[in-house]
Amino acid sequence: MKVGFVSLGCPKNLVDSEVMMGQLAAHGHELTAKPDEADVIVVNTCSFIDPAKQESVETILEMAEYKKTGVAKKLIVAGCLVERYRNDIQKDIPEVDHVIGTNEIETIASLCGPADEAVEANPLAPYLYHDLTPRLLATPRHHAYIKIAEGCDHPCSFCIIPQFRGAFRSRRFESVIAEATRLFSQGVREINLIGQDTTCYGEDLGLKDGLALLLERLAQIETPQEKWVRFLYAYPNRVTQKLLDTIAEWPSLVKYIDMPLQHASANVLKRMKRGAHGDIFLKLLERIRKTIPGVAIRTSFIVGFPGETEQDFEELCAFVKAAQLDRVGVFTYSDEETSKSFHLDGKVDKRTIHNRKRKLMAVQRRISAARNKKMIGQEVEVLLEGPSQETEMLWEARMRSQAPEIDGVCYINDDNGTVMKPGQMRRMVISEAHDYDLVGGLIDEAPQDVKVANAPLFPILTSSPEATRQRL
Ligand code: SF4
């Protein structure tokens, strides 16, 4: 069968899509990026908040049209929307032929074949892929995500992810090392470790400071070229001194901490069942910056949480001004009917929520612009991504302090008379600074190409998390 794939939501969902594509290819199915040519279309959905649910339903209906206009005979819906609304999807969208949840992704190939060959999986049996699981990369060849754990045990009252991703479970240590070693040998230069909470890694395996131990081993992997290793989604009270010391010690561990704080007011954090408050976070930031000089810190906040007063919000704005963070994402509170916070009083009206988002983003935009301005004239190392989507005159690249898809980028306006290739690590001098992005020219010679093993790659239709965020 020719199978078309659409992947929505976060990088964790993208890895699930890559595993499903690996399964399909391993069973001889062909993948296509053109839905009008596909015999079967798979939509891997997201549903953690309203806008994401809307996008998933719109995309399912859009792909269903190809059963009328294209050659598609089957439409399969996978992912987090299925975990929440399995029966509703089957009842309300008759164009959908099969639904598979996040624990059933290894059945995808059988659903694309004749009906009598379809195999069932127990939707409640916790699933987590491993290093021998067939997987096709949907990211550009030079960077890849590795999911090191699934599920979450934290009780955050606004979050419903544990309801459909299940309890926290880590991948085996050696399985992650084996997968990373293979990816580096296939030309991947940057690996981003992901999970709902990466800082809990290994706790269920009896490991103390499991993430630090994993990072140390990853840093020691022999690679044909320089490599970057980053982890995303740290939980604040799990950021240990051992973890920080490990990042500081190994050059290939990028000096970057992504740590959603969600708020800074003790009152709101208590209602979120996350605890702590701004002063504790400022001390943590101070410890992080003292241990890892030049570290870039990213976080995200929720505004409009039930019971958030104007004073709480002002406290959050004051915290952001004091914290001087490098990257900040701002979410508007989404009142999910199965979340604990759904039952809280003090709901904030929509207009106020959006005004608070706008105000907080304006506070951070000024901070980001000022921090970027200080970088003019600096020489930095960048990973080349390729021709810019925005303008073909420029190439895009990222510094170590810029994670893929969620942070700003560096635009290259001068190739120094050299041949640029995606995945090259080059040196540039910054000549221009904008609110989130930087501009500059290369100053070095192009590196020798290094022979790498062939990597199973397949570009798919995605809506980037940043695009999803734009819609938030
Ligand atoms: S840590 Fe993240 S995934 Fe886990 S419950 Fe909290 S917000 Fe949800």
Residues whose N, C-alpha, C, O or C-beta is under 5 A from the ligand:
A	BS01	SF4	C152 H154 P155 C156 C159 I161 Q196 D197
